[in-house]
Amino acid sequence: MDLSRLLFTLLLAAVGLGRLVEMAISRRRQRALLVRGIIREPERHFRWMVLLHGGVLLGAALEVWLLDRPFIPALALIMGLLFVLANALRWWVIHTLAEHWNVQVMRSVSLGVVSHGPYRWIRHPNYVAVFVELLALPLIHTAWIAALAGMLAHIWVLRKRIALEEQVLLADPAYRAVMGPKPRFVPRVFGRWRMS
């Protein structure tokens, strides 16, 4: 048995378990928000987001085992670093949003606008982190089909999710005043230049 494939499969399983932990945290926070009268937005595309995450994990495992993808140490090192950095950003987001954070769109702006942590620079650091994570993770073991298919599906899912989320958030004048001028995904580096 190929050790790199086995370790990669264990990494994918650990990421899957991590997602289950996040779902448990999210459900607990959603219940607390509902008690405070904060409602969850109906979201038709949420199931596609869940399927995307599971599909990338399963697809990467199948691709590595069935198509005998090679382990390229230099690529694994770069993608592994991106994966770790993306996860560090995701957990920074979860910590920063505190009671606001959950995996579904809720009208929690009444609790205050979060503009510290990674939100000092951009409106959607969590989506940046998840996008990078789901792109880098399969490439740790050269599962490029899972990475490419996941990236394309993720762009479609994120367009739907962000449209709904921004409709909810930007309807609030306080949020619009503080966060509206900030770029969505990439911080301004040179004056007015931005990519959002």
Phi and psi restraints in degrees (value plus and minus 20) as a CYANA .aco file:
   2 ASP   PHI     -96.3   -56.3
   2 ASP   PSI      98.9   138.9
   3 LEU   PHI     -82.7   -42.7
   3 LEU   PSI     -60.0   -20.0
   4 SER   PHI     -84.1   -44.1
   4 SER   PSI     -58.9   -18.9
   5 ARG   PHI     -87.3   -47.3
   5 ARG   PSI     -59.5   -19.5
   6 LEU   PHI     -84.1   -44.1
   6 LEU   PSI     -67.1   -27.1
   7 LEU   PHI     -83.6   -43.6
   7 LEU   PSI     -58.5   -18.5
   8 PHE   PHI     -83.9   -43.9
   8 PHE   PSI     -62.0   -22.0
   9 THR   PHI     -83.8   -43.8
   9 THR   PSI     -59.4   -19.4
  10 LEU   PHI     -84.8   -44.8
  10 LEU   PSI     -57.5   -17.5
  11 LEU   PHI     -82.4   -42.4
  11 LEU   PSI     -65.2   -25.2
  12 LEU   PHI     -81.4   -41.4
  12 LEU   PSI     -61.0   -21.0
  13 ALA   PHI     -84.3   -44.3
  13 ALA   PSI     -59.9   -19.9
  14 ALA   PHI     -83.7   -43.7
  14 ALA   PSI     -60.1   -20.1
  15 VAL   PHI     -83.7   -43.7
  15 VAL   PSI     -63.1   -23.1
  16 GLY   PHI     -79.1   -39.1
  16 GLY   PSI     -64.0   -24.0
  17 LEU   PHI     -83.9   -43.9
  17 LEU   PSI     -57.8   -17.8
  18 GLY   PHI     -80.6   -40.6
  18 GLY   PSI     -58.4   -18.4
  19 ARG   PHI     -84.9   -44.9
  19 ARG   PSI     -57.1   -17.1
  20 LEU   PHI     -85.7   -45.7
  20 LEU   PSI     -58.4   -18.4
  21 VAL   PHI     -82.9   -42.9
  21 VAL   PSI     -64.1   -24.1
  22 GLU   PHI     -81.6   -41.6
  22 GLU   PSI     -59.6   -19.6
  23 MET   PHI     -82.2   -42.2
  23 MET   PSI     -59.1   -19.1
  24 ALA   PHI     -85.5   -45.5
  24 ALA   PSI     -63.6   -23.6
  25 ILE   PHI     -80.8   -40.8
  25 ILE   PSI     -64.5   -24.5
  26 SER   PHI     -80.5   -40.5
  26 SER   PSI     -66.7   -26.7
  27 ARG   PHI     -81.1   -41.1
  27 ARG   PSI     -60.9   -20.9
  28 ARG   PHI     -82.6   -42.6
  28 ARG   PSI     -64.2   -24.2
  29 ARG   PHI     -89.7   -49.7
  29 ARG   PSI     -56.5   -16.5
  30 GLN   PHI     -81.1   -41.1
  30 GLN   PSI     -64.0   -24.0
  31 ARG   PHI     -80.0   -40.0
  31 ARG   PSI     -62.9   -22.9
  32 ALA   PHI     -83.6   -43.6
  32 ALA   PSI     -59.3   -19.3
  33 LEU   PHI     -88.7   -48.7
  33 LEU   PSI     -60.7   -20.7
  34 LEU   PHI     -81.8   -41.8
  34 LEU   PSI     -58.9   -18.9
  35 VAL   PHI     -80.3   -40.3
  35 VAL   PSI     -52.8   -12.8
  36 ARG   PHI    -105.4   -65.4
  36 ARG   PSI     -14.0    26.0
  37 GLY   PHI      65.5   105.5
  37 GLY   PSI      -8.2    31.8
  38 ILE   PHI    -111.8   -71.8
  38 ILE   PSI     105.5   145.5
  39 ILE   PHI    -115.4   -75.4
  39 ILE   PSI     134.1   174.1
  40 ARG   PHI    -113.3   -73.3
  40 ARG   PSI     118.1   158.1
  41 GLU   PHI     -97.6   -57.6
  41 GLU   PSI     115.4   155.4
  42 PRO   PHI     -82.7   -42.7
  42 PRO   PSI     112.9   152.9
  43 GLU   PHI    -156.8  -116.8
  43 GLU   PSI      78.7   118.7
  44 ARG   PHI     -82.8   -42.8
  44 ARG   PSI     -48.6    -8.6
  45 HIS   PHI    -113.6   -73.6
  45 HIS   PSI     -18.1    21.9
  46 PHE   PHI     -80.4   -40.4
  46 PHE   PSI     -60.9   -20.9
  47 ARG   PHI     -80.7   -40.7
  47 ARG   PSI     -51.5   -11.5
  48 TRP   PHI     -88.9   -48.9
  48 TRP   PSI     -53.6   -13.6
  49 MET   PHI     -86.0   -46.0
  49 MET   PSI     -63.3   -23.3
  50 VAL   PHI     -83.0   -43.0
  50 VAL   PSI     -65.0   -25.0
  51 LEU   PHI     -83.3   -43.3
  51 LEU   PSI     -57.5   -17.5
  52 LEU   PHI     -80.2   -40.2
  52 LEU   PSI     -69.3   -29.3
  53 HIS   PHI     -81.5   -41.5
  53 HIS   PSI     -68.8   -28.8
  54 GLY   PHI     -84.2   -44.2
  54 GLY   PSI     -58.8   -18.8
  55 GLY   PHI     -84.7   -44.7
  55 GLY   PSI     -59.0   -19.0
  56 VAL   PHI     -85.4   -45.4
  56 VAL   PSI     -62.5   -22.5
  57 LEU   PHI     -83.9   -43.9
  57 LEU   PSI     -70.2   -30.2
  58 LEU   PHI     -86.3   -46.3
  58 LEU   PSI     -63.4   -23.4
  59 GLY   PHI     -81.2   -41.2
  59 GLY   PSI     -60.8   -20.8
  60 ALA   PHI     -84.4   -44.4
  60 ALA   PSI     -63.2   -23.2
  61 ALA   PHI     -82.6   -42.6
  61 ALA   PSI     -67.5   -27.5
  62 LEU   PHI     -83.2   -43.2
  62 LEU   PSI     -62.0   -22.0
  63 GLU   PHI     -82.7   -42.7
  63 GLU   PSI     -63.7   -23.7
  64 VAL   PHI     -84.8   -44.8
  64 VAL   PSI     -62.3   -22.3
  65 TRP   PHI     -99.3   -59.3
  65 TRP   PSI     -65.0   -25.0
  66 LEU   PHI    -100.4   -60.4
  66 LEU   PSI     -53.2   -13.2
  67 LEU   PHI    -121.5   -81.5
  67 LEU   PSI     -13.6    26.4
  68 ASP   PHI      33.1    73.1
  68 ASP   PSI      31.2    71.2
  69 ARG   PHI     -87.2   -47.2
  69 ARG   PSI     117.5   157.5
  70 PRO   PHI     -97.7   -57.7
  70 PRO   PSI     136.8   176.8
  71 PHE   PHI    -117.3   -77.3
  71 PHE   PSI      96.5   136.5
  72 ILE   PHI    -129.6   -89.6
  72 ILE   PSI      87.0   127.0
  73 PRO   PHI     -73.1   -33.1
  73 PRO   PSI     -63.1   -23.1
  74 ALA   PHI     -83.7   -43.7
  74 ALA   PSI     -64.3   -24.3
  75 LEU   PHI     -85.1   -45.1
  75 LEU   PSI     -62.1   -22.1
  76 ALA   PHI     -81.6   -41.6
  76 ALA   PSI     -58.8   -18.8
  77 LEU   PHI     -85.0   -45.0
  77 LEU   PSI     -67.0   -27.0
  78 ILE   PHI     -85.5   -45.5
  78 ILE   PSI     -68.1   -28.1
  79 MET   PHI     -88.1   -48.1
  79 MET   PSI     -55.8   -15.8
  80 GLY   PHI     -83.2   -43.2
  80 GLY   PSI     -60.5   -20.5
  81 LEU   PHI     -84.6   -44.6
  81 LEU   PSI     -65.0   -25.0
  82 LEU   PHI     -80.1   -40.1
  82 LEU   PSI     -61.2   -21.2
  83 PHE   PHI     -80.7   -40.7
  83 PHE   PSI     -65.8   -25.8
  84 VAL   PHI     -84.6   -44.6
  84 VAL   PSI     -64.5   -24.5
  85 LEU   PHI     -83.4   -43.4
  85 LEU   PSI     -60.5   -20.5
  86 ALA   PHI     -83.0   -43.0
  86 ALA   PSI     -61.3   -21.3
  87 ASN   PHI     -88.8   -48.8
  87 ASN   PSI     -56.7   -16.7
  88 ALA   PHI     -81.4   -41.4
  88 ALA   PSI     -62.2   -22.2
  89 LEU   PHI     -85.2   -45.2
  89 LEU   PSI     -61.3   -21.3
  90 ARG   PHI     -80.9   -40.9
  90 ARG   PSI     -64.5   -24.5
  91 TRP   PHI     -93.0   -53.0
  91 TRP   PSI     -47.4    -7.4
  92 TRP   PHI     -85.2   -45.2
  92 TRP   PSI     -62.2   -22.2
  93 VAL   PHI     -80.4   -40.4
  93 VAL   PSI     -68.3   -28.3
  94 ILE   PHI     -79.8   -39.8
  94 ILE   PSI     -63.5   -23.5
  95 HIS   PHI     -86.1   -46.1
  95 HIS   PSI     -62.4   -22.4
  96 THR   PHI     -86.4   -46.4
  96 THR   PSI     -64.8   -24.8
  97 LEU   PHI     -92.0   -52.0
  97 LEU   PSI     -43.3    -3.3
  98 ALA   PHI      28.3    68.3
  98 ALA   PSI    -138.4   -98.4
  99 GLU   PHI     -87.0   -47.0
  99 GLU   PSI     -39.6     0.4
 100 HIS   PHI     -91.9   -51.9
 100 HIS   PSI     -50.9   -10.9
 101 TRP   PHI     -92.0   -52.0
 101 TRP   PSI     110.9   150.9
 102 ASN   PHI    -183.6  -143.6
 102 ASN   PSI     155.3   195.3
 103 VAL   PHI    -107.9   -67.9
 103 VAL   PSI     -20.0    20.0
 104 GLN   PHI    -142.8  -102.8
 104 GLN   PSI     145.5   185.5
 105 VAL   PHI    -103.4   -63.4
 105 VAL   PSI     101.4   141.4
 106 MET   PHI    -149.8  -109.8
 106 MET   PSI     130.1   170.1
 107 ARG   PHI    -103.6   -63.6
 107 ARG   PSI      49.0    89.0
 108 SER   PHI    -117.6   -77.6
 108 SER   PSI     -10.8    29.2
 109 VAL   PHI     -81.9   -41.9
 109 VAL   PSI     -45.0    -5.0
 110 SER   PHI     -81.6   -41.6
 110 SER   PSI     -38.1     1.9
 111 LEU   PHI    -100.9   -60.9
 111 LEU   PSI     -27.8    12.2
 112 GLY   PHI     100.6   140.6
 112 GLY   PSI     137.2   177.2
 113 VAL   PHI    -111.6   -71.6
 113 VAL   PSI     106.2   146.2
 114 VAL   PHI    -107.5   -67.5
 114 VAL   PSI      95.6   135.6
 115 SER   PHI    -152.5  -112.5
 115 SER   PSI      -1.5    38.5
 116 HIS   PHI    -131.0   -91.0
 116 HIS   PSI    -193.8  -153.8
 117 GLY   PHI      41.0    81.0
 117 GLY   PSI    -162.4  -122.4
 118 PRO   PHI     -88.5   -48.5
 118 PRO   PSI     -33.6     6.4
 119 TYR   PHI     -95.6   -55.6
 119 TYR   PSI     -24.2    15.8
 120 ARG   PHI     -84.7   -44.7
 120 ARG   PSI     -48.6    -8.6
 121 TRP   PHI    -130.3   -90.3
 121 TRP   PSI     -54.3   -14.3
 122 ILE   PHI    -162.1  -122.1
 122 ILE   PSI     141.8   181.8
 123 ARG   PHI    -102.9   -62.9
 123 ARG   PSI     -47.5    -7.5
 124 HIS   PHI    -151.5  -111.5
 124 HIS   PSI      40.6    80.6
 125 PRO   PHI     -84.9   -44.9
 125 PRO   PSI     -49.2    -9.2
 126 ASN   PHI     -84.4   -44.4
 126 ASN   PSI     -61.0   -21.0
 127 TYR   PHI     -89.0   -49.0
 127 TYR   PSI     -53.8   -13.8
 128 VAL   PHI     -81.6   -41.6
 128 VAL   PSI     -67.5   -27.5
 129 ALA   PHI     -82.2   -42.2
 129 ALA   PSI     -66.6   -26.6
 130 VAL   PHI     -86.6   -46.6
 130 VAL   PSI     -59.6   -19.6
 131 PHE   PHI     -80.7   -40.7
 131 PHE   PSI     -68.5   -28.5
 132 VAL   PHI     -84.1   -44.1
 132 VAL   PSI     -62.1   -22.1
 133 GLU   PHI     -80.2   -40.2
 133 GLU   PSI     -68.8   -28.8
 134 LEU   PHI     -91.6   -51.6
 134 LEU   PSI     -40.0     0.0
 135 LEU   PHI    -102.2   -62.2
 135 LEU   PSI     -63.2   -23.2
 136 ALA   PHI     -94.9   -54.9
 136 ALA   PSI     -58.4   -18.4
 137 LEU   PHI     -75.6   -35.6
 137 LEU   PSI     -71.4   -31.4
 138 PRO   PHI     -83.6   -43.6
 138 PRO   PSI     -50.5   -10.5
 139 LEU   PHI     -95.6   -55.6
 139 LEU   PSI     -29.5    10.5
 140 ILE   PHI     -78.6   -38.6
 140 ILE   PSI     -51.3   -11.3
 141 HIS   PHI    -144.8  -104.8
 141 HIS   PSI      14.6    54.6
 142 THR   PHI      34.7    74.7
 142 THR   PSI      15.0    55.0
 143 ALA   PHI    -105.1   -65.1
 143 ALA   PSI      52.5    92.5
 144 TRP   PHI     -91.8   -51.8
 144 TRP   PSI     -47.6    -7.6
 145 ILE   PHI     -87.4   -47.4
 145 ILE   PSI     -65.3   -25.3
 146 ALA   PHI     -83.1   -43.1
 146 ALA   PSI     -59.3   -19.3
 147 ALA   PHI     -85.2   -45.2
 147 ALA   PSI     -66.4   -26.4
 148 LEU   PHI     -87.8   -47.8
 148 LEU   PSI     -68.0   -28.0
 149 ALA   PHI     -83.1   -43.1
 149 ALA   PSI     -61.4   -21.4
 150 GLY   PHI     -82.9   -42.9
 150 GLY   PSI     -60.8   -20.8
 151 MET   PHI     -83.1   -43.1
 151 MET   PSI     -65.7   -25.7
 152 LEU   PHI     -85.6   -45.6
 152 LEU   PSI     -63.6   -23.6
 153 ALA   PHI     -84.8   -44.8
 153 ALA   PSI     -57.6   -17.6
 154 HIS   PHI     -85.7   -45.7
 154 HIS   PSI     -58.6   -18.6
 155 ILE   PHI     -79.9   -39.9
 155 ILE   PSI     -64.7   -24.7
 156 TRP   PHI     -83.1   -43.1
 156 TRP   PSI     -66.8   -26.8
 157 VAL   PHI     -84.6   -44.6
 157 VAL   PSI     -63.9   -23.9
 158 LEU   PHI     -85.5   -45.5
 158 LEU   PSI     -55.3   -15.3
 159 ARG   PHI     -78.5   -38.5
 159 ARG   PSI     -63.3   -23.3
 160 LYS   PHI     -88.1   -48.1
 160 LYS   PSI     -66.2   -26.2
 161 ARG   PHI     -83.9   -43.9
 161 ARG   PSI     -67.6   -27.6
 162 ILE   PHI     -88.0   -48.0
 162 ILE   PSI     -55.4   -15.4
 163 ALA   PHI     -78.6   -38.6
 163 ALA   PSI     -66.0   -26.0
 164 LEU   PHI     -87.1   -47.1
 164 LEU   PSI     -67.2   -27.2
 165 GLU   PHI     -81.5   -41.5
 165 GLU   PSI     -63.6   -23.6
 166 GLU   PHI     -91.2   -51.2
 166 GLU   PSI     -51.2   -11.2
 167 GLN   PHI     -79.5   -39.5
 167 GLN   PSI     -63.2   -23.2
 168 VAL   PHI     -90.4   -50.4
 168 VAL   PSI     -70.7   -30.7
 169 LEU   PHI     -88.7   -48.7
 169 LEU   PSI     -66.2   -26.2
 170 LEU   PHI     -93.5   -53.5
 170 LEU   PSI     -29.9    10.1
 171 ALA   PHI     -91.7   -51.7
 171 ALA   PSI     -39.7     0.3
 172 ASP   PHI    -107.7   -67.7
 172 ASP   PSI     101.7   141.7
 173 PRO   PHI     -79.6   -39.6
 173 PRO   PSI     -57.5   -17.5
 174 ALA   PHI     -85.3   -45.3
 174 ALA   PSI     -64.5   -24.5
 175 TYR   PHI     -84.1   -44.1
 175 TYR   PSI     -65.6   -25.6
 176 ARG   PHI     -80.0   -40.0
 176 ARG   PSI     -59.9   -19.9
 177 ALA   PHI     -87.7   -47.7
 177 ALA   PSI     -60.9   -20.9
 178 VAL   PHI    -104.1   -64.1
 178 VAL   PSI     -64.9   -24.9
 179 MET   PHI    -123.3   -83.3
 179 MET   PSI     -42.8    -2.8
 180 GLY   PHI     -73.0   -33.0
 180 GLY   PSI     -62.4   -22.4
 181 PRO   PHI     -92.7   -52.7
 181 PRO   PSI     -34.4     5.6
 182 LYS   PHI     -99.0   -59.0
 182 LYS   PSI     128.3   168.3
 183 PRO   PHI     -88.2   -48.2
 183 PRO   PSI     138.9   178.9
 184 ARG   PHI     -90.2   -50.2
 184 ARG   PSI     -71.2   -31.2
 185 PHE   PHI    -142.9  -102.9
 185 PHE   PSI     -54.5   -14.5
 186 VAL   PHI    -138.7   -98.7
 186 VAL   PSI     103.1   143.1
 187 PRO   PHI     -81.8   -41.8
 187 PRO   PSI     131.3   171.3
 188 ARG   PHI     -87.6   -47.6
 188 ARG   PSI     111.1   151.1
 189 VAL   PHI    -128.6   -88.6
 189 VAL   PSI     -65.0   -25.0
 190 PHE   PHI    -141.5  -101.5
 190 PHE   PSI      77.7   117.7
 191 GLY   PHI      36.1    76.1
 191 GLY   PSI    -138.6   -98.6
 192 ARG   PHI    -109.2   -69.2
 192 ARG   PSI     -26.1    13.9
 193 TRP   PHI     -82.8   -42.8
 193 TRP   PSI     116.1   156.1
 194 ARG   PHI    -179.1  -139.1
 194 ARG   PSI     137.6   177.6
 195 MET   PHI    -149.2  -109.2
 195 MET   PSI      89.9   129.9
